[in-house]
Amino acid sequence: MELDYELAEPRDPSVPISDPKDQPILDAAIAAAAEVIVSGDKHLLSLDLDRPQILTARGFLDTYGGPDPTK
């Protein structure tokens, strides 16, 4: 099985984050021009970014659609 991918090389942090362990994730998402990060991490969720949007799993489903867990 082959999986296509594009390697995104992060540059210097363009958006600093309070938890240094989260910085590589944010930098890679920005370098790859990701539209959304789905995370429950409070440091990522506290950022106010237009792109990438940082959403919880529930927020992602509410925004982009998905099954209604109440049905």
Backbone atoms as SQL, in Angstrom:
CREATE TABLE atoms (id INTEGER PRIMARY KEY, chain TEXT, resi INTEGER, resn TEXT, atom TEXT, x REAL, y REAL, z REAL);
INSERT INTO atoms VALUES
  (1, 'A', 1, 'MET', 'N', 0.844, -1.176, 0.000),
  (2, 'A', 1, 'MET', 'CA', 0.000, 0.000, 0.000),
  (3, 'A', 1, 'MET', 'C', 0.889, 1.239, 0.000),
  (4, 'A', 2, 'GLU', 'N', 0.590, 2.176, -0.876),
  (5, 'A', 2, 'GLU', 'CA', 1.320, 3.440, -0.934),
  (6, 'A', 2, 'GLU', 'C', 0.441, 4.564, -0.437),
  (7, 'A', 3, 'LEU', 'N', 1.067, 5.491, 0.231),
  (8, 'A', 3, 'LEU', 'CA', 0.357, 6.659, 0.741),
  (9, 'A', 3, 'LEU', 'C', 1.064, 7.897, 0.222),
  (10, 'A', 4, 'ASP', 'N', 0.329, 8.728, -0.495),
  (11, 'A', 4, 'ASP', 'CA', 0.905, 9.976, -0.987),
  (12, 'A', 4, 'ASP', 'C', 1.006, 10.968, 0.152),
  (13, 'A', 5, 'TYR', 'N', 2.089, 11.713, 0.172),
  (14, 'A', 5, 'TYR', 'CA', 2.269, 12.727, 1.208),
  (15, 'A', 5, 'TYR', 'C', 3.157, 13.838, 0.687),
  (16, 'A', 6, 'GLU', 'N', 3.115, 14.932, 1.362),
  (17, 'A', 6, 'GLU', 'CA', 4.000, 16.051, 1.071),
  (18, 'A', 6, 'GLU', 'C', 4.671, 16.436, 2.384),
  (19, 'A', 7, 'LEU', 'N', 5.973, 16.454, 2.390),
  (20, 'A', 7, 'LEU', 'CA', 6.717, 16.796, 3.586),
  (21, 'A', 7, 'LEU', 'C', 6.735, 18.307, 3.759),
  (22, 'A', 8, 'ALA', 'N', 6.274, 18.771, 4.891),
  (23, 'A', 8, 'ALA', 'CA', 6.247, 20.201, 5.190),
  (24, 'A', 8, 'ALA', 'C', 7.358, 20.509, 6.176),
  (25, 'A', 9, 'GLU', 'N', 8.284, 21.323, 5.765),
  (26, 'A', 9, 'GLU', 'CA', 9.409, 21.709, 6.623),
  (27, 'A', 9, 'GLU', 'C', 9.062, 22.981, 7.374),
  (28, 'A', 10, 'PRO', 'N', 8.872, 22.884, 8.691),
  (29, 'A', 10, 'PRO', 'CA', 8.580, 24.107, 9.456),
  (30, 'A', 10, 'PRO', 'C', 9.754, 25.073, 9.424),
  (31, 'A', 11, 'ARG', 'N', 9.434, 26.346, 9.406),
  (32, 'A', 11, 'ARG', 'CA', 10.447, 27.390, 9.457),
  (33, 'A', 11, 'ARG', 'C', 10.500, 27.907, 10.886),
  (34, 'A', 12, 'ASP', 'N', 11.063, 29.057, 11.068),
  (35, 'A', 12, 'ASP', 'CA', 11.057, 29.659, 12.396),
  (36, 'A', 12, 'ASP', 'C', 9.613, 29.852, 12.838),
  (37, 'A', 13, 'PRO', 'N', 9.334, 29.656, 14.125),
  (38, 'A', 13, 'PRO', 'CA', 7.948, 29.811, 14.591),
  (39, 'A', 13, 'PRO', 'C', 7.381, 31.180, 14.240),
  (40, 'A', 14, 'SER', 'N', 6.309, 31.179, 13.471),
  (41, 'A', 14, 'SER', 'CA', 5.681, 32.445, 13.108),
  (42, 'A', 14, 'SER', 'C', 4.618, 32.836, 14.124),
  (43, 'A', 15, 'VAL', 'N', 4.089, 31.826, 14.836),
  (44, 'A', 15, 'VAL', 'CA', 3.102, 32.066, 15.882),
  (45, 'A', 15, 'VAL', 'C', 3.592, 31.345, 17.130),
  (46, 'A', 16, 'PRO', 'N', 4.079, 32.086, 18.110),
  (47, 'A', 16, 'PRO', 'CA', 4.557, 31.411, 19.320),
  (48, 'A', 16, 'PRO', 'C', 3.386, 30.871, 20.148),
  (49, 'A', 17, 'ILE', 'N', 3.637, 29.771, 20.829),
  (50, 'A', 17, 'ILE', 'CA', 2.624, 29.126, 21.667),
  (51, 'A', 17, 'ILE', 'C', 3.237, 28.875, 23.036),
  (52, 'A', 18, 'SER', 'N', 2.413, 28.900, 24.072),
  (53, 'A', 18, 'SER', 'CA', 2.935, 28.834, 25.442),
  (54, 'A', 18, 'SER', 'C', 3.538, 27.485, 25.807),
  (55, 'A', 19, 'ASP', 'N', 3.145, 26.404, 25.144),
  (56, 'A', 19, 'ASP', 'CA', 3.718, 25.087, 25.428),
  (57, 'A', 19, 'ASP', 'C', 4.676, 24.719, 24.306),
  (58, 'A', 20, 'PRO', 'N', 5.970, 24.671, 24.607),
  (59, 'A', 20, 'PRO', 'CA', 6.950, 24.384, 23.546),
  (60, 'A', 20, 'PRO', 'C', 6.754, 23.024, 22.874),
  (61, 'A', 21, 'LYS', 'N', 6.105, 22.080, 23.545),
  (62, 'A', 21, 'LYS', 'CA', 5.858, 20.769, 22.940),
  (63, 'A', 21, 'LYS', 'C', 4.841, 20.858, 21.797),
  (64, 'A', 22, 'ASP', 'N', 3.992, 21.881, 21.827),
  (65, 'A', 22, 'ASP', 'CA', 2.985, 22.056, 20.780),
  (66, 'A', 22, 'ASP', 'C', 3.502, 22.842, 19.582),
  (67, 'A', 23, 'GLN', 'N', 4.631, 23.521, 19.740),
  (68, 'A', 23, 'GLN', 'CA', 5.154, 24.388, 18.684),
  (69, 'A', 23, 'GLN', 'C', 5.392, 23.650, 17.367),
  (70, 'A', 24, 'PRO', 'N', 6.011, 22.439, 17.381),
  (71, 'A', 24, 'PRO', 'CA', 6.232, 21.751, 16.095),
  (72, 'A', 24, 'PRO', 'C', 4.939, 21.399, 15.367),
  (73, 'A', 25, 'ILE', 'N', 3.896, 21.096, 16.107),
  (74, 'A', 25, 'ILE', 'CA', 2.616, 20.755, 15.482),
  (75, 'A', 25, 'ILE', 'C', 2.036, 21.987, 14.794),
  (76, 'A', 26, 'LEU', 'N', 2.053, 23.102, 15.516),
  (77, 'A', 26, 'LEU', 'CA', 1.534, 24.346, 14.946),
  (78, 'A', 26, 'LEU', 'C', 2.375, 24.792, 13.754),
  (79, 'A', 27, 'ASP', 'N', 3.686, 24.734, 13.887),
  (80, 'A', 27, 'ASP', 'CA', 4.569, 25.159, 12.794),
  (81, 'A', 27, 'ASP', 'C', 4.369, 24.301, 11.544),
  (82, 'A', 28, 'ALA', 'N', 4.235, 22.984, 11.727),
  (83, 'A', 28, 'ALA', 'CA', 4.035, 22.095, 10.583),
  (84, 'A', 28, 'ALA', 'C', 2.694, 22.375, 9.914),
  (85, 'A', 29, 'ALA', 'N', 1.648, 22.632, 10.707),
  (86, 'A', 29, 'ALA', 'CA', 0.336, 22.929, 10.141),
  (87, 'A', 29, 'ALA', 'C', 0.374, 24.221, 9.337),
  (88, 'A', 30, 'ILE', 'N', 1.081, 25.221, 9.839),
  (89, 'A', 30, 'ILE', 'CA', 1.197, 26.491, 9.120),
  (90, 'A', 30, 'ILE', 'C', 2.004, 26.302, 7.835),
  (91, 'A', 31, 'ALA', 'N', 3.129, 25.562, 7.926),
  (92, 'A', 31, 'ALA', 'CA', 3.973, 25.324, 6.749),
  (93, 'A', 31, 'ALA', 'C', 3.232, 24.535, 5.679),
  (94, 'A', 32, 'ALA', 'N', 2.335, 23.640, 6.099),
  (95, 'A', 32, 'ALA', 'CA', 1.586, 22.820, 5.147),
  (96, 'A', 32, 'ALA', 'C', 0.302, 23.498, 4.681),
  (97, 'A', 33, 'ALA', 'N', 0.041, 24.704, 5.171),
  (98, 'A', 33, 'ALA', 'CA', -1.180, 25.443, 4.842),
  (99, 'A', 33, 'ALA', 'C', -2.429, 24.641, 5.202),
  (100, 'A', 34, 'ALA', 'N', -2.373, 23.979, 6.360),
  (101, 'A', 34, 'ALA', 'CA', -3.534, 23.208, 6.838),
  (102, 'A', 34, 'ALA', 'C', -4.701, 24.153, 7.095),
  (103, 'A', 35, 'GLU', 'N', -5.885, 23.684, 6.816),
  (104, 'A', 35, 'GLU', 'CA', -7.084, 24.485, 7.070),
  (105, 'A', 35, 'GLU', 'C', -7.545, 24.358, 8.511),
  (106, 'A', 36, 'VAL', 'N', -7.393, 23.155, 9.086),
  (107, 'A', 36, 'VAL', 'CA', -7.921, 22.885, 10.423),
  (108, 'A', 36, 'VAL', 'C', -6.960, 21.993, 11.203),
  (109, 'A', 37, 'ILE', 'N', -6.834, 22.264, 12.488),
  (110, 'A', 37, 'ILE', 'CA', -6.208, 21.346, 13.434),
  (111, 'A', 37, 'ILE', 'C', -7.327, 20.908, 14.368),
  (112, 'A', 38, 'VAL', 'N', -7.519, 19.611, 14.510),
  (113, 'A', 38, 'VAL', 'CA', -8.503, 19.083, 15.451),
  (114, 'A', 38, 'VAL', 'C', -7.739, 18.624, 16.681),
  (115, 'A', 39, 'SER', 'N', -8.048, 19.239, 17.808),
  (116, 'A', 39, 'SER', 'CA', -7.280, 18.972, 19.022),
  (117, 'A', 39, 'SER', 'C', -8.103, 19.290, 20.258),
  (118, 'A', 40, 'GLY', 'N', -7.753, 18.645, 21.330),
  (119, 'A', 40, 'GLY', 'CA', -8.325, 18.973, 22.631),
  (120, 'A', 40, 'GLY', 'C', -7.326, 19.708, 23.490),
  (121, 'A', 41, 'ASP', 'N', -6.162, 20.046, 22.920),
  (122, 'A', 41, 'ASP', 'CA', -5.087, 20.692, 23.668),
  (123, 'A', 41, 'ASP', 'C', -5.443, 22.137, 23.999),
  (124, 'A', 42, 'LYS', 'N', -5.407, 22.458, 25.277),
  (125, 'A', 42, 'LYS', 'CA', -5.825, 23.798, 25.718),
  (126, 'A', 42, 'LYS', 'C', -4.914, 24.898, 25.181),
  (127, 'A', 43, 'HIS', 'N', -3.638, 24.607, 24.959),
  (128, 'A', 43, 'HIS', 'CA', -2.723, 25.626, 24.445),
  (129, 'A', 43, 'HIS', 'C', -3.037, 25.958, 22.991),
  (130, 'A', 44, 'LEU', 'N', -3.323, 24.934, 22.207),
  (131, 'A', 44, 'LEU', 'CA', -3.692, 25.173, 20.810),
  (132, 'A', 44, 'LEU', 'C', -5.055, 25.844, 20.727),
  (133, 'A', 45, 'LEU', 'N', -6.009, 25.373, 21.526),
  (134, 'A', 45, 'LEU', 'CA', -7.364, 25.929, 21.478),
  (135, 'A', 45, 'LEU', 'C', -7.419, 27.383, 21.936),
  (136, 'A', 46, 'SER', 'N', -6.440, 27.808, 22.723),
  (137, 'A', 46, 'SER', 'CA', -6.449, 29.192, 23.216),
  (138, 'A', 46, 'SER', 'C', -5.964, 30.193, 22.177),
  (139, 'A', 47, 'LEU', 'N', -5.368, 29.694, 21.079),
  (140, 'A', 47, 'LEU', 'CA', -4.891, 30.591, 20.027),
  (141, 'A', 47, 'LEU', 'C', -6.063, 31.147, 19.236),
  (142, 'A', 48, 'ASP', 'N', -5.937, 32.374, 18.807),
  (143, 'A', 48, 'ASP', 'CA', -6.984, 33.016, 18.003),
  (144, 'A', 48, 'ASP', 'C', -6.445, 33.196, 16.586),
  (145, 'A', 49, 'LEU', 'N', -6.526, 32.123, 15.792),
  (146, 'A', 49, 'LEU', 'CA', -5.998, 32.141, 14.431),
  (147, 'A', 49, 'LEU', 'C', -7.137, 32.000, 13.422),
  (148, 'A', 50, 'ASP', 'N', -6.998, 32.665, 12.290),
  (149, 'A', 50, 'ASP', 'CA', -7.943, 32.467, 11.193),
  (150, 'A', 50, 'ASP', 'C', -7.636, 31.169, 10.462),
  (151, 'A', 51, 'ARG', 'N', -6.338, 30.904, 10.285),
  (152, 'A', 51, 'ARG', 'CA', -5.919, 29.691, 9.592),
  (153, 'A', 51, 'ARG', 'C', -4.584, 29.246, 10.135),
  (154, 'A', 52, 'PRO', 'N', -4.445, 28.036, 10.561),
  (155, 'A', 52, 'PRO', 'CA', -5.493, 27.034, 10.581),
  (156, 'A', 52, 'PRO', 'C', -6.485, 27.287, 11.716),
  (157, 'A', 53, 'GLN', 'N', -7.741, 26.922, 11.458),
  (158, 'A', 53, 'GLN', 'CA', -8.722, 26.928, 12.533),
  (159, 'A', 53, 'GLN', 'C', -8.307, 25.839, 13.501),
  (160, 'A', 54, 'ILE', 'N', -8.476, 26.067, 14.774),
  (161, 'A', 54, 'ILE', 'CA', -8.179, 25.035, 15.762),
  (162, 'A', 54, 'ILE', 'C', -9.484, 24.727, 16.479),
  (163, 'A', 55, 'LEU', 'N', -9.951, 23.493, 16.289),
  (164, 'A', 55, 'LEU', 'CA', -11.250, 23.080, 16.784),
  (165, 'A', 55, 'LEU', 'C', -11.149, 21.794, 17.586),
  (166, 'A', 56, 'THR', 'N', -12.057, 21.639, 18.540),
  (167, 'A', 56, 'THR', 'CA', -12.202, 20.344, 19.190),
  (168, 'A', 56, 'THR', 'C', -12.865, 19.405, 18.191),
  (169, 'A', 57, 'ALA', 'N', -12.908, 18.124, 18.509),
  (170, 'A', 57, 'ALA', 'CA', -13.576, 17.163, 17.631),
  (171, 'A', 57, 'ALA', 'C', -15.053, 17.535, 17.473),
  (172, 'A', 58, 'ARG', 'N', -15.706, 17.910, 18.568),
  (173, 'A', 58, 'ARG', 'CA', -17.117, 18.314, 18.507),
  (174, 'A', 58, 'ARG', 'C', -17.278, 19.578, 17.666),
  (175, 'A', 59, 'GLY', 'N', -16.383, 20.537, 17.850),
  (176, 'A', 59, 'GLY', 'CA', -16.436, 21.760, 17.064),
  (177, 'A', 59, 'GLY', 'C', -16.250, 21.492, 15.581),
  (178, 'A', 60, 'PHE', 'N', -15.382, 20.546, 15.258),
  (179, 'A', 60, 'PHE', 'CA', -15.170, 20.177, 13.858),
  (180, 'A', 60, 'PHE', 'C', -16.445, 19.585, 13.272),
  (181, 'A', 61, 'LEU', 'N', -17.055, 18.649, 13.999),
  (182, 'A', 61, 'LEU', 'CA', -18.282, 18.024, 13.500),
  (183, 'A', 61, 'LEU', 'C', -19.415, 19.035, 13.389),
  (184, 'A', 62, 'ASP', 'N', -19.501, 19.947, 14.354),
  (185, 'A', 62, 'ASP', 'CA', -20.539, 20.977, 14.295),
  (186, 'A', 62, 'ASP', 'C', -20.328, 21.914, 13.112),
  (187, 'A', 63, 'THR', 'N', -19.070, 22.219, 12.806),
  (188, 'A', 63, 'THR', 'CA', -18.747, 23.157, 11.729),
  (189, 'A', 63, 'THR', 'C', -18.810, 22.509, 10.354),
  (190, 'A', 64, 'TYR', 'N', -18.251, 21.310, 10.234),
  (191, 'A', 64, 'TYR', 'CA', -18.103, 20.686, 8.926),
  (192, 'A', 64, 'TYR', 'C', -19.041, 19.510, 8.678),
  (193, 'A', 65, 'GLY', 'N', -19.882, 19.212, 9.659),
  (194, 'A', 65, 'GLY', 'CA', -20.860, 18.142, 9.496),
  (195, 'A', 65, 'GLY', 'C', -20.368, 16.823, 10.033),
  (196, 'A', 66, 'GLY', 'N', -21.304, 16.004, 10.323),
  (197, 'A', 66, 'GLY', 'CA', -21.008, 14.690, 10.865),
  (198, 'A', 66, 'GLY', 'C', -22.256, 14.143, 11.519),
  (199, 'A', 67, 'PRO', 'N', -22.158, 12.949, 12.038),
  (200, 'A', 67, 'PRO', 'CA', -23.345, 12.340, 12.630),
  (201, 'A', 67, 'PRO', 'C', -23.789, 13.101, 13.894),
  (202, 'A', 68, 'ASP', 'N', -25.073, 13.179, 14.087),
  (203, 'A', 68, 'ASP', 'CA', -25.645, 13.781, 15.279),
  (204, 'A', 68, 'ASP', 'C', -25.677, 12.721, 16.374),
  (205, 'A', 69, 'PRO', 'N', -24.890, 12.883, 17.446),
  (206, 'A', 69, 'PRO', 'CA', -24.807, 11.844, 18.467),
  (207, 'A', 69, 'PRO', 'C', -26.096, 11.690, 19.277),
  (208, 'A', 70, 'THR', 'N', -27.028, 12.633, 19.144),
  (209, 'A', 70, 'THR', 'CA', -28.274, 12.553, 19.900),
  (210, 'A', 70, 'THR', 'C', -29.327, 11.728, 19.177),
  (211, 'A', 71, 'LYS', 'N', -29.039, 11.321, 17.962),
  (212, 'A', 71, 'LYS', 'CA', -30.023, 10.534, 17.186),
  (213, 'A', 71, 'LYS', 'C', -29.583, 9.102, 17.042);
